[in-house]
Amino acid sequence: MGKVGKYWRIPCKSALTQARQRLGARVMSDLFHRLVRPMGTTETLEAFLNGLRIVY
């Protein structure tokens, strides 16, 4: 855990996992669907092949 300020520290992996578990799958799913968007646009080189978006 790294210290960022006088009162706040970067949470460790297990703390993040525990927080996600407390929130529950429904909240995490809703958050995912609200925030996640494709990064590649039609102007992004190599984001599309024959009109289809490339997904890794």
ZABA-187596 format. One record per residue (C-alpha): residue in one letter; x, y, z. Coordinates in steps of 0.5 Angstrom, whole numbers, plus 500, padded with zeros to 3 digits. Layout:
// residues N
aXYZ...
//
This chain:
// residues 56
m500500500g503507498k502513502v499519497g498524502k497526510y491522510w490518504r493511502i493507495p488501497c491494496k488489491s485485497a481492499l479493492t476486491q473487498a469493496r467490490q464484493r460489498l457493493g455487489a455484482r449488480v452495482m458493478s455491472d451497472l457502473f461498467h455499462r454506464l462508463v465503458r465505451p470503445m476507445g477506437t474511433t473511425e479515425t483510429l488507425e487499425a481500429f477497424l478491418n473491413g468495416l468491423r471494429i477489432v476487439y482484443
//
